[in-house]
């Protein structure tokens, strides 16, 4: 595994670990997750679950409602449907919001989960913030795909398991020093604008995907091994609307790998074209033309020398394996370094210095 960036475990200013005595001396939270008995030592109203704490937030707040996510695994599926909710972890690696759901598994209602119902955390309101914690989908995709009769990525309902979804209603989301962990379809920024700073995002297959506008700054993007079905991996699968100039922009990020991830086995991305219903049928919607750029990023040797690759969609003629080529999307890169930067990257456009600076500036203005 490549070394993590120096910021991997840096504690964000304003989100330092709190001893209970400090919390009592200077209350800084509106709510705290608390399973204990007796007096809550955190200096804020205690709630037994994150959903209960969110229920206590004002429906139309105009200032951050700060929730302390204390150490522990908070196992629940959570919807944030109120504005200005801010989650602050007590410990980045030990304050864990977790849930296990995968597309091909059976949900409590007796139906398959399907990808869009699997997220551990749904954000459906503006001005969400999170720092110094972990959001994970606990489904073990690698173990599942490796066992006889397991779920596979090429199935209609397989090991897709989302940790975080920025859903309709989300805008101006800000995540700093957050671990977002999964195996396939980990992070789904599908709406609004978002900023990810010094975050860790793990996965193996389309693990950052969607139609939103997101800037990733100084993040670690860690690919996981795929010994089966198929061997290739993909980092991004944007479905950016054609009238939206910015999709996913990665600036000063490190593209690392877990042990066992093969050299030249992971593409930067491929263009996802979802289907829409038209008067003459349901097929891939031409308004979705994925946009993503990697600027001033370090790449380990798992990155494929072509850089980008194609992705299938349902054509107007009904062919479900119609291919959208990266040349027909909006993929680009600038000033890459590291062992994985030695390839030709002929399938993505190289930006000029002025184009790269303008793109980062535009993405940052949108995100903040």
C-alpha positions as CSV (number, residue, x, y, z in Angstrom):
1,X,0.0,0.0,0.0
2,X,1.2,3.5,-0.8
3,X,1.8,5.7,2.2
4,X,-1.2,7.8,3.1
5,X,-0.9,11.6,2.8
6,X,0.5,13.4,5.9
7,X,-3.0,14.8,6.5
8,X,-4.5,11.3,6.9
9,X,-5.0,11.6,10.6
10,X,-4.7,15.3,11.2
11,X,-7.4,16.6,13.4
12,X,-9.4,19.4,11.9
13,X,-9.4,22.7,13.7
14,X,-12.6,23.0,15.6
15,X,-13.1,19.2,15.7
16,X,-10.5,18.2,18.2
17,X,-11.1,15.2,20.4
18,X,-13.1,16.2,23.4
19,X,-12.7,14.9,26.9
20,X,-16.0,15.0,28.8
21,X,-14.6,17.6,31.2
22,X,-13.7,19.9,28.3
23,X,-17.2,19.5,26.9
24,X,-18.7,20.5,30.2
25,X,-16.4,23.5,30.5
26,X,-17.2,24.8,27.0
27,X,-20.4,23.3,25.5
28,X,-20.1,23.5,21.8
29,X,-22.8,21.0,20.6
30,X,-26.5,21.0,20.3
31,X,-26.7,17.2,20.6
32,X,-24.5,14.3,21.4
33,X,-24.9,10.6,20.7
34,X,-25.0,8.9,24.1
35,X,-25.8,5.3,25.0
36,X,-24.8,5.6,28.6
37,X,-26.8,5.7,31.8
38,X,-26.9,8.5,34.4
39,X,-25.7,11.9,33.6
40,X,-24.6,12.6,30.0
41,X,-21.0,14.0,30.3
42,X,-20.9,15.7,27.0
43,X,-22.5,19.1,27.8
44,X,-25.3,18.7,25.3
45,X,-28.6,16.8,25.2
46,X,-27.9,13.1,24.6
47,X,-29.6,10.9,22.0
48,X,-29.4,7.1,21.6
49,X,-29.1,7.3,17.8
50,X,-28.2,9.8,15.1
51,X,-31.7,9.7,13.7
52,X,-33.0,10.8,17.0
53,X,-30.5,13.7,17.2
54,X,-31.5,14.8,13.7
55,X,-35.2,14.7,14.7
56,X,-34.4,17.3,17.4
57,X,-32.9,19.8,14.9
58,X,-35.0,22.7,13.7
59,X,-36.9,22.0,10.5
60,X,-35.7,25.3,8.9
61,X,-32.5,26.2,10.8
62,X,-30.4,29.1,9.8
63,X,-27.3,28.2,11.8
64,X,-25.4,24.9,12.2
65,X,-27.1,22.3,14.4
66,X,-23.9,20.6,15.7
67,X,-24.1,16.9,16.6
68,X,-21.2,15.2,18.4
69,X,-20.8,11.7,17.1
70,X,-19.1,10.0,20.0
71,X,-16.9,6.9,19.8
72,X,-18.6,3.8,18.7
73,X,-20.3,2.1,15.8
74,X,-23.7,3.8,15.2
75,X,-25.4,1.2,13.1
76,X,-28.4,2.7,11.4
77,X,-29.6,4.1,8.0
78,X,-29.9,7.8,8.4
79,X,-31.7,10.5,6.4
80,X,-30.6,14.1,6.9
81,X,-33.6,16.1,5.7
82,X,-33.0,19.4,7.7
83,X,-30.7,22.2,6.7
84,X,-27.5,23.1,8.5
85,X,-26.9,19.8,10.2
86,X,-23.3,19.4,11.2
87,X,-21.7,16.1,12.4
88,X,-18.5,16.3,14.3
89,X,-16.7,13.1,15.3
90,X,-15.0,12.5,18.6
91,X,-12.5,10.3,16.8
92,X,-12.1,10.0,13.1
93,X,-11.4,6.3,13.1
94,X,-13.7,5.4,16.0
95,X,-16.8,7.6,15.5
96,X,-18.4,5.4,12.8
97,X,-21.8,5.8,11.1
98,X,-22.5,2.3,9.6
99,X,-25.1,0.2,7.9
100,X,-25.1,-2.9,5.8
101,X,-27.1,-3.0,2.7
102,X,-26.3,-4.1,-0.9
103,X,-28.3,-3.9,-4.1
104,X,-28.8,-7.7,-4.4
105,X,-29.6,-8.4,-0.8
106,X,-33.1,-8.6,0.6
107,X,-34.3,-5.5,2.5
108,X,-36.7,-5.7,5.5
109,X,-39.7,-5.1,3.1
110,X,-38.9,-8.4,1.3
111,X,-37.6,-6.7,-1.9
112,X,-34.1,-6.3,-3.1
113,X,-32.5,-3.2,-1.8
114,X,-31.5,-1.9,-5.2
115,X,-28.5,0.5,-5.4
116,X,-30.5,3.7,-4.6
117,X,-31.9,2.4,-1.3
118,X,-28.5,1.2,0.1
119,X,-26.9,4.4,1.4
120,X,-25.9,4.4,5.0
121,X,-26.4,8.2,5.0
122,X,-28.7,10.2,2.8
123,X,-28.4,13.9,2.6
124,X,-31.5,15.6,1.3
125,X,-31.1,19.2,2.7
126,X,-28.7,22.0,2.1
127,X,-25.6,23.1,4.1
128,X,-24.7,19.7,5.5
129,X,-21.3,19.4,7.1
130,X,-19.3,16.6,8.6
131,X,-15.8,16.3,10.0
132,X,-13.5,13.9,11.9
133,X,-15.6,10.7,11.5
134,X,-16.2,7.6,9.4
135,X,-19.2,6.9,7.2
136,X,-19.3,3.3,5.9
137,X,-21.4,0.7,4.2
138,X,-20.4,-2.5,6.1
139,X,-21.2,-4.8,3.2
140,X,-18.1,-6.9,2.4
141,X,-18.2,-6.8,-1.4
142,X,-14.9,-8.6,-1.9
143,X,-15.9,-11.5,0.3
144,X,-19.3,-11.7,-1.4
145,X,-18.0,-11.8,-4.9
146,X,-15.3,-14.3,-4.0
147,X,-17.7,-17.0,-2.6
148,X,-19.6,-19.5,-4.7
149,X,-22.9,-18.2,-5.8
150,X,-22.1,-14.7,-4.5
151,X,-23.3,-11.4,-5.9
152,X,-21.4,-10.0,-8.9
153,X,-20.9,-6.6,-10.4
154,X,-22.3,-7.6,-13.8
155,X,-25.6,-8.6,-12.2
156,X,-28.6,-6.3,-12.4
157,X,-28.7,-6.2,-8.6
158,X,-25.3,-7.1,-7.2
159,X,-22.8,-5.8,-4.6
160,X,-23.5,-2.1,-5.1
161,X,-23.5,-0.7,-1.6
162,X,-23.4,3.1,-1.1
163,X,-22.0,4.7,2.1
164,X,-23.0,8.3,1.4
165,X,-25.5,9.8,-1.0
166,X,-25.9,13.5,-1.6
167,X,-29.5,13.3,-2.9
168,X,-32.0,15.7,-4.3
169,X,-32.2,18.7,-2.0
170,X,-28.5,18.5,-1.0
171,X,-26.4,21.6,-1.8
172,X,-23.2,23.2,-0.4
173,X,-22.3,20.0,1.5
174,X,-18.9,20.2,3.1
175,X,-16.9,17.2,4.4
176,X,-13.5,17.5,6.0
177,X,-11.3,14.7,7.3
178,X,-14.0,12.1,6.8
179,X,-13.4,8.4,5.9
180,X,-16.0,7.2,3.4
181,X,-15.6,3.5,3.1
182,X,-17.1,0.9,0.8
183,X,-16.3,-1.5,-2.0
184,X,-18.6,-0.7,-4.9
185,X,-20.6,2.6,-5.5
186,X,-19.2,4.0,-2.2
187,X,-19.9,7.7,-2.7
188,X,-22.8,9.1,-4.7
189,X,-22.7,12.9,-5.0
190,X,-25.8,13.0,-7.2
191,X,-27.1,16.5,-6.5
192,X,-26.0,20.0,-5.7
193,X,-22.5,21.1,-4.9
194,X,-20.1,19.6,-2.4
195,X,-16.6,20.0,-1.1
196,X,-14.4,17.1,0.2
197,X,-11.2,18.1,1.9
198,X,-8.6,15.7,3.3
199,X,-11.0,12.8,3.1
200,X,-10.3,9.1,2.5
201,X,-12.6,7.4,0.0
202,X,-12.2,3.7,-0.7
203,X,-13.7,1.3,-3.2
204,X,-13.0,-0.7,-6.4
205,X,-15.7,-0.2,-9.0
206,X,-17.4,3.1,-9.9
207,X,-16.9,4.1,-6.3
208,X,-17.4,7.8,-6.9
209,X,-20.4,8.3,-9.2
210,X,-23.4,10.6,-9.9
211,X,-24.5,13.9,-11.4
212,X,-23.5,16.4,-8.8
213,X,-20.7,19.0,-8.7
214,X,-18.0,18.0,-6.3
215,X,-14.5,19.3,-5.6
216,X,-12.0,16.9,-3.9
217,X,-9.0,18.7,-2.4
218,X,-6.0,16.9,-0.9
219,X,-8.1,13.7,-0.5
220,X,-6.8,10.1,-0.6
221,X,-8.7,8.0,-3.2
222,X,-7.8,4.4,-2.3
223,X,-8.6,1.5,-4.7
224,X,-9.3,-1.9,-3.4
225,X,-8.4,-5.3,-5.1
226,X,-10.7,-7.0,-7.6
227,X,-9.5,-10.6,-7.9
228,X,-12.8,-11.6,-9.6
229,X,-15.6,-10.2,-11.8
230,X,-13.9,-8.5,-13.7
231,X,-10.3,-7.6,-12.6
232,X,-10.5,-4.0,-13.8
233,X,-11.6,-1.3,-11.5
234,X,-12.9,2.2,-12.0
235,X,-12.7,5.2,-9.7
236,X,-15.3,7.7,-11.1
237,X,-18.5,7.2,-13.1
238,X,-19.9,10.7,-13.5
239,X,-23.3,11.3,-15.1
240,X,-22.9,15.0,-15.4
241,X,-25.7,16.8,-17.3
242,X,-24.4,18.4,-20.5
243,X,-25.5,21.9,-19.4
244,X,-23.5,21.6,-16.2
245,X,-19.8,22.5,-16.9
246,X,-18.4,21.0,-13.7
247,X,-18.7,17.5,-12.5
248,X,-16.0,15.8,-10.3
249,X,-12.8,17.7,-10.0
250,X,-9.8,16.2,-8.0
251,X,-7.1,18.7,-7.0
252,X,-3.9,17.7,-5.2
253,X,-5.3,14.2,-4.4
254,X,-3.4,10.9,-4.0
255,X,-4.6,7.9,-5.8
256,X,-3.4,5.0,-3.7
257,X,-4.1,1.3,-3.5
258,X,-4.7,-1.5,-1.0
259,X,-2.3,-4.5,-1.1
260,X,-3.4,-7.0,-3.8
261,X,-4.6,-4.3,-6.3
262,X,-2.8,-5.2,-9.5
263,X,-0.7,-2.8,-11.5
264,X,-2.4,-1.0,-14.4
265,X,-5.8,-2.5,-13.4
266,X,-7.8,0.6,-12.4
267,X,-9.1,3.3,-14.8
268,X,-9.6,6.9,-13.7
269,X,-13.1,6.6,-14.8
270,X,-15.8,5.9,-17.4
271,X,-18.9,7.8,-18.5
272,X,-22.2,6.8,-16.9
273,X,-25.3,7.5,-19.0
274,X,-28.5,6.7,-17.1
275,X,-31.7,5.9,-18.9
276,X,-34.8,8.2,-19.1
277,X,-38.3,7.6,-20.3
278,X,-39.1,9.2,-23.7
279,X,-42.1,9.0,-26.0
280,X,-40.5,6.4,-28.1
281,X,-39.1,4.2,-25.2
282,X,-36.7,4.1,-22.4
283,X,-33.0,4.4,-23.2
284,X,-29.7,6.2,-22.3
285,X,-30.4,9.9,-21.9
286,X,-28.1,12.0,-24.2
287,X,-28.2,14.9,-21.8
288,X,-25.8,13.0,-19.5
289,X,-22.2,13.5,-20.6
290,X,-19.9,12.8,-17.7
291,X,-17.3,15.4,-16.6
292,X,-14.3,14.7,-14.4
293,X,-10.7,16.1,-14.1
294,X,-7.6,15.1,-12.2
295,X,-5.3,18.0,-11.5
296,X,-1.9,18.0,-9.8
297,X,-2.6,14.5,-8.4
298,X,-0.2,11.7,-7.4
299,X,-1.0,8.2,-8.9
300,X,0.3,4.9,-7.8
301,X,1.0,2.1,-10.3
302,X,-2.5,0.6,-10.2
303,X,-3.7,3.3,-12.7
304,X,-4.2,1.9,-16.2
305,X,-1.9,3.6,-18.8
306,X,-4.9,4.6,-21.0
307,X,-6.4,6.6,-18.1
308,X,-10.0,6.5,-19.1
309,X,-12.3,3.8,-20.6
310,X,-15.7,3.3,-22.1
311,X,-19.0,2.4,-20.4
312,X,-22.2,0.8,-21.8
313,X,-25.7,2.2,-21.8
314,X,-29.0,1.3,-23.3
315,X,-29.2,2.7,-26.9
316,X,-32.2,4.1,-28.6
317,X,-32.4,0.8,-30.5
318,X,-32.7,-1.1,-27.3
319,X,-29.2,-2.5,-27.3
320,X,-28.1,-2.6,-23.6
321,X,-24.4,-2.7,-24.6
322,X,-24.2,0.4,-26.6
323,X,-20.8,2.0,-25.7
324,X,-20.2,5.6,-24.7
325,X,-16.5,6.3,-25.3
326,X,-14.4,8.6,-23.1
327,X,-13.7,10.8,-26.1
328,X,-17.4,11.6,-26.2
329,X,-17.4,12.6,-22.5
330,X,-15.5,15.4,-20.7
331,X,-12.5,13.8,-19.2
332,X,-9.3,15.6,-18.6
333,X,-6.1,15.7,-16.6
334,X,-3.2,18.0,-15.8
335,X,0.3,17.6,-14.3
336,X,0.1,14.1,-12.9
337,X,2.9,12.5,-10.9
338,X,3.8,9.2,-9.3
339,X,4.3,5.6,-10.7
340,X,0.9,5.6,-12.4
341,X,1.4,8.8,-14.3
342,X,3.8,7.2,-16.9
343,X,1.1,6.1,-19.2
344,X,0.0,7.9,-22.4
345,X,-3.5,8.8,-21.1
346,X,-4.5,9.3,-24.7
347,X,-8.1,8.7,-23.8
348,X,-8.4,11.9,-21.8
349,X,-7.7,15.5,-22.8
350,X,-4.6,17.2,-21.3
351,X,-5.4,20.6,-19.9
352,X,-3.2,23.7,-20.2
353,X,-2.0,25.4,-17.1
354,X,-4.5,28.2,-17.5
355,X,-7.4,25.7,-18.2
356,X,-6.5,23.7,-15.1
357,X,-6.4,26.8,-12.8
358,X,-9.7,28.1,-14.2
359,X,-11.3,24.7,-13.6
360,X,-10.2,24.5,-10.0
361,X,-11.2,28.0,-9.3
362,X,-14.7,27.4,-10.9
363,X,-15.2,24.2,-8.9
364,X,-14.1,25.9,-5.6
365,X,-16.6,28.8,-6.2
366,X,-19.4,26.4,-6.8
367,X,-18.4,24.3,-3.7
368,X,-18.3,27.1,-1.2
